[in-house]
C-alpha cells in the first residue's frame, strides 16, 4: 500500500522534466514568432521556413529534456510498484524468498513491466509533441499575419498576442485513458499514477491469494471527497464473507472510475492482518465540516499553483521572443503573494514549489512586486571564471549596489528597473568580453526590449530596426542599460547614441568592477563638436590609425566638456 503523500508526490521529478521539455519547445517557437515580420504576402511562408530551420533545436530538446522525462517517468513507476510490494510483505512479516517462485517472478516483473510500459508511452508522445507545437505556432502566426495586414493590430500587439496564445496552449497530447486532449505534464502525471497504483493493487491481490489472507485496509488523508471519506481508513473483507468486516468491492467501488484507485484518487489499499494496529485513521480531519473546509482549501491551492505555472510559462515565452514580460511577472508576484496568504490561513497546507515551477532552468523568471518598482534578483555566483572580465561579486552583491543605482538622477521606477536589468546583464556577461543591452521605460520602468539572444559581438551591442522603433514609440522615452566588461568610461558611441536620439532620456553603463556611469546630453551640438575634434586629432597625428584618432578625440571631448557642458556624466564608484 502506498501512502497518500507518496502518491501525491512520487511523480514530481517526472513532471518537472516534462515541464522543462514542453516549455523548451514553446520557447523555440516563441523565439521564431519574435523574429517574423507579419506585414506582406510572404509573412506566412517566411514563418513556415523558419519552422523548418528550427528542426535542429527541436531534435536537441527531444534528445535531452524529452528523454529525461521518459526516464524519470519510468523510474517513478518502478519505485512505486516496488514500494507497494515491500509494504505488503512487511505487513505479512514475510520475506520475498518465502514466496513461491511464480509469485517472486510476478513481483519482480511487475515493476519492470510497468516502468517499460510507462516509458514507451511517454517516449511515443514525446515524438508527437513537436508537431503539435509547430501546428499551434503556424495557427497563431496565421492569425497574427491576418490581423496586421488588415490593420486590426500593430506589429508589437500581434506579436505579443501570438506568443501568449502559444504559451497558453502549451503542449497537448491525447490523454492515455479518456482519449481527450490534455496538457502533456498533466496527462503524464495521471498515467504514471494510474499505472503504478493499479500495478501495486494487482500485486496486493495476488499476494492475498498466495498467502491465504482475506483482509485489506484502505489508506486515508485529510480533505478526502465525501464519497471516499466513508470508506477511507477502514478494514474490508476481500471475499465479502466476513461477518465482522464489510465487503471490499461493494463498499469501495474498486475498479470503477469514481471508486478506490480511480480517477484523481490518492487512496490505496494493502494487506491487513487481524490484531495489527491500523495504519490510518478513519477521520483524520475530525468531522465532515472540517473535511470539506480542507478539501476546498486544497482545491484553491491547486488553482493558484496552475495560475503560477501559467504566469511563468507566459513570462518565459515572452522573454524567448524578446518581448517585455513585466505584466506577466507582476501577475506572477500577485499570485505568489495570494498563495503565501492562503497557506498562512490554513496551517495544514504546505507550499508545494515543485507544482509551481513551470520549468527548472538556469534563468529563472523573477516576479515583480505589485508597485512595479522592485525586482527580486539573484546574487552573483560565488566564484568567477578567472578572467579579467569577471564581475566583482563584492561590488554588486548587496544593498550598496542597489542604493548606488537608486541614487542616479532618474525616476524611481526606472531606477529599480535599471538595477534589475544591470544585474541581469552582469550575470549573463560575467567573465566574458562581450556586451548586452536592455531598454526600460523612463516613466514606468517596464522593459521595452533587450539584446539577449542576439549572439556575441565583441565590445559592442546594438538594437535592431524593429527594436529601435519600439523604443521610439515608448511614451516618455527610455533608459538604455549596457555593460562594459573592462570597466572603461562611456565611449563616444555611448554619448552619441543619447545625443542623436531624442527618445533616449538617459543611458547607464554597468561596469564589471561595480562602477556605474549615467549619461545625459544637454546640448546636441556635441555631435558636431566631436567631429571637429576628430578632424583636429587627424591633423595633429596624421600617421596613426582610426581607433587611435577616435580615442584622442574622445579624450579631448571629455576635457572640453568640463567647460562646455555638452553632456552630464554621473559616476558612482
Secondary structure, 3 states (H helix, E strand, C coil): CCCHHHHHHCCHHHHHHHHHHHHHHHHHHHHHHHCCCCCCCCHHHHHHHHHHHCHHHHHHHHHHHHHHHHHHHHHHHHHHHHHHHHHHHHHHCCCHHHCCHHHHHHHHHHHHHHHHHHHHHHHHHHHHHHHHHHHHHHHHHHHHHHHHHCCCCCHHHHHHHHHHHHHHHCCEEECCCCCCEEEHHHHHHHHHHHHHHHHHHHHHHHHHHHHCCCEEEECCCCCCCHHHHCCCCCEEECCCCCCCCCEHHHHHCCCCCCCCCCCCCCCCEEECCCCCCCCCCCCCCCCHHHHHHHHHHHHHHHHHHHHHHHHHHHHHHHHHCCCCCHHHHHHHHHHHHHHHHHHHHCCCCCCCHHHCCCCCCCCCCCCECCCCCCECCCCCCCCCCCCCCCCCHHHHCCHHHHHHHHCCCCCHHHHHHHHHHHHHHHHHHCCCCECCEEEEECCCCCEEEECCCCCCCECCCCCCHHHHHHHHCCCCCEEEEEEECCCCCCCHHHHHHHHHCCCEEEEEEEECCCCEEEEEECCCCHHHHHHHHHHHHHHHCCCCCHHHHHHHHHHHHHHHHHHHCCEEEEEEC
